Amino acid sequence: MSDIPDFEPKQPSLPSVSVQDEIPQPPSVVIRADGEVTLPPQKKEESGSLIWETLQTLVLAGLLIVFFRAFVFQNFIVEGTSMYPTLMQGDRLIVSRISYIFGEPERGDIIVFQYPFGPERDFVKRIIALPGETVAIQNGQVFINGKPLPPETYVQNKSIDNYGPLTLGQDEYFVMGDNRTGSSDSRSWGPLQEHFIIGKAWLIYYPFERFTFIHHPNLEIVP
């Protein structure tokens, strides 16, 4: 904080005002012979101004909500068990849309995206392989560029399936559900293109007993 020099402020000379200027005159109220009271016109103006200010506030609030949903955060409800036990049926999520504006999706991220063969539906899965990588599965073990993926401690229902090898394009990701025996993912419908990604799952906010920030493990490939 910058220092403020000491000085003696000069008192400004105040313009002289009359007593009449200082004390506002009360508004005139007209009482008709039949007893009806006519309100002063400025009351109507004040009422109209209050309505206009309220409308402005509502419009601003609506624009802020639209902005946050479009560029910052959005809420989703988990349906199904494809991400069990990490995510459960009925979990309510806050998804960060801004995460991938300033950064790239990473292996291990849990993402929400539009289903490529039905964009009106939203899926939630985990990123397993990144653009340009070659992914293969042998007896349930995932290999990236011929090297095994680190132990997936978040997987309880392991599979013994085989897949690939498949080399991803420059805008493609390979995604899988944590429930490997009960998930429709890239093993069945192929790679996910980047433009379908909505955002990164950030928080479980309901049910309250499951309130937690979502962990995204660092799945580095062992050299």
Secondary structure, 3 states (H helix, E strand, C coil): CCCCCCCCCCCCCCCCCCHHHHCCCCCCCEECCCCCEECCHHHHHHHHHHHHHHHHHHHHHHHHHHHHHHHCEEEEECCCCCCCCCCCCCCEEEEECCCCCCCCCCCCCEEEEEECCEEEEEEEEEEEECCCCEEEEECCEEEECCEECCCCCCCCCCCCCCEEEEECCCCEEEEECCCCCCCCCHHHHCCEEHHHEEEEEEEEEECHHHCEECCCCCCCCCC
